[in-house]
Amino acid sequence: MFWSVGVFAMATGVLLGLLFAMYRSLPALDKLEEYRPNVVTRIADRNGQVFHELYREKRFWVRYQDIPEVLRNAIVAVEDDQFFGHKGVRLASILRALIADIRHLSLAQGGSTITQQLTKVLFLTPEKSLSRKIKEALLAVELEKRYTKKEILEFYCNQIFLGSGAYGVEAASRIYFGKSVGELGLAEAALLAGLPQAPSRYSPLKNPTAAMTRRATVLSRMREVGYIDKETELAAVEEPLRLADISGQGPSAMHFLELIRAGLLETFGESGLYKHGLKVTTTLDIGMQDAAEKAVAIGLAIINEQEEKAGVRHDGVEAQAGLVVMDVRTGEVLAMVGSSDFSLSQFNHVTMALRQPGSAFKPFVYLAALERGYTPASVVVDSPVSFPRSDGPGFWKPRNYSNKFYGPVTLRKALENSLNVSTIKLLHEIGEGPVINVAQRLGITSALPANLSLALGASEVTLLEMTAAYATLANKGLYTPPSYIKSVVDSQGTVMEIMAPEVREAVTPEVAYVLTNMLKGVVENGTGQKAKIPGRHIAGKTGTTSENRDAWFIGYTADIAAGVWVGFDDNRALSSRQTGGRAAGPIWAAFMKEALKGMPSHDFPPPKAVVAHLIDRETGLLANKWCSDSVTEVFVAGMEPGEFCQPQAMDGKNGF
Amino acid sequence: MEQKKKMGIDYKLLRETAQMSVEDFARDLKVEPDLVKAWETGGAVPDAMTQKRIFALVKKIAERGQ
C-alpha cells in the first residue's frame, strides 16, 4: 500500500513536471496579435477591373459579422457543437479519442475543438504525436483566455484550408460558387463547412458525389444541434450542386501577368507581394487583351493549317506569335500576347525573343535620311549594286523581293514597296552610324552591327523594342519607354508606388510626321495593304526575313501602336506565302478592328513646320504643266525641292 | 542637315546583270561601245535621254532571266 501510494505520487509528479515543461516550451500566443495572414494580391486592369490574383495561399479576410450565421452554424455543428460552451478543450472528446487511439494503436482520432484546430494550424506542426496533442490542448486553453469566441471563430474561418488553393471561407466561396460568402445559401454553407475534414476528398470540383454526401452529413448535424428543422434539412439535401462556371472566362494575359509578378517581386520582395494584399493597377486594357488573344488564336490557327498543307509542319510543331499594344502617348502596354498558349510556352515572344526584323527595320534608315535632308520625293536609282563581302571573298549583290529592279524611285515609293536595293543604296549614302543612332534614340537597345545588312533588318531585336520605336513616331517623336504598372496600393489603402512616364524627344515632330505620312502610304498603296482598315488612318510597315523565317507587321494610329510577329521557335522557314503582310498583317488588322471599335478616328496632326507641295510622282520635282502624274507630298519646311519638272524629264514616249 | 552625294549607277554591274556584252548594251542604248566602256570606268556620264533608256533597261532586267 505504501509502495503503491509512493509510485502513484511519483508518477503524478513526473506527469506534472512534464506538463510544466511542455507549458514552458509552448509558443508565445503574442504571435496571434502580430499574425499577418497571407493575403491575395489583386491585379487590376487600367479601369480597375481585377483580372487576376497572386497568392501563396488564396485568402480574403472576412470579418466575423460578415460571415453569415448559416455558415457559422454549419461549421460549429459539424466541427465543434459545444464551441460556445467549452474553455478550449473538451475532456470527454479527448478521452473518447484517446481510448479509440489506444484500441487501434494509432494517433489518428481527432476530437479537437475549433480552438484546438486553430492552435494546430497557427502554432504547431502537423505531426501526430501525444506531445503535440497535449501542447494543442494547453494552447487552446490559453487562447480561450485571451480571445473571445467570436475572434477565435473569425480566425478559424479565415485560416482553414478548404481545397483548390482556397484558404478561408471567402476564397473557397468564390472558387466553388463564384460568389461572396455573404451570398451563400444553407446547402452551399453546409458544403463549405464539410470541407475542412478532407478538402480534397470532399471537393465538389473533384468528387461531387462525395461532396453531396458530406453536405448531407453536415445538414444532419445542424438539425441534431438544433440550428435547422427536419423540413429545412431535407430541402437543402435535395438541392442540386450549383458550382461556379469556370468555362469561358476572360482573357488570361498570362505573359503580361508574369512580367508584373516578376517586377513586383523585385520591388516588394516575397513578403510584400504575398502578405500585404496589394492592389496593383496595371496598364492593361482587358477589352484589348481579349481582342489580342482572339486575333492571335484565330490567326495562328489559319497559319498552322496553311503550313501543314505546305508540309512545313510535317512534325506537328506549331508556329508561334507575339502581339503587343501600346498607348503611344504614355508608353503603357495595353495588351500583350507572348505566345500561342502560355501553358505550352512561357517564353515571351514580345519581350524575350530576339528575331531579325527584316524590312520592319527600314523606317529607321529613312528616318535617318530625312534627318539628313532627304525628303519623300528624293530619288534613288534602284539598279544592280554589289559590295565586297565583309565576311569573306566575293561580292554581295542584294536583290529586291520581286527579283526586279525599279530604276529611279522616290524614297516614298521605295519604302511603300519595301525595295531592298534602294534602301541599301540609301544606307550606303548616309552611312550606318546615323541609322544606328536614330534606332537607339527610338529605344532599340539590342546590338546593331554597323554593316549594310542593317538596311534589311539583319540585326536581332525584340517585338517590344520595335513597337515602342514605332509608337515614338506616332507620338510626334517623343519616346516613352514601355510600362506595365500604373499604381500599387496596399490593403490599408496606402499608395506604395505610382508610375510616371519618362518622356524624351527622340526625333523632331516634323521628321516623325513625314515618316508617318510615308508609312501611311505603305498601308494604303504598298506591302501593308492587308492591314488596311476602312475609315481609319493607319501607318505601318511589314517585315519578312530571308526564307520567311520571320513575318512582322508593326503599325499605329494616332492613339495606339501594335506589333505582331509570327515564326517558328526553331527558326525554320515559314512557307513562301507567309510574308509579313500576309501572315502578321491580318492578325494585326483583326486585332485593330476590334480594339478601335467605338474609338473616334482621327488623322495624324501635322506640325506647323511641315508643308505640302504638288510634285511629279516619278521625278520628285515640283509639279507644273509639264508633269503628267502629279501628287501631293509632304516636306519638312525648307526641305522641299527647288526645281520644277522639265519638258524632257517627263517625256516617256521618246524612243523607249 | 547636309545631304551626301547620291550613290550612282554601277553601269558595268548593270550590264553584267542584264547578261549583255558591251556591244549589245551599246546597240540597245544606241551609243558607241567605247562610250559604254567610258561610263563603266567613270570617264563619262550618260546624257539625260540615254539615262532614261538605261532606266527602262533596268526595269526589264528581271524579265531577261534573273
Interface residues (C-beta under 8 A of the other chain):
Chain A: E371 R372 G373 Y374 S378 V380 V381 D382 S383 P384 V385 S386 K397 R399 S402 N403 K404 F405 Y406 G407 P408 K425 L426 H428 E429 I430 G431 M639 Q648 A649 G652 N654 G655 F656
Chain B: M1 E2 Q3 K4 K5 K6 M7 G8 I9 D10 L13 L14 E16 T17 K30 A48 M49 K52 R53 F55 A56 V58 K59 I61 A62 Q66
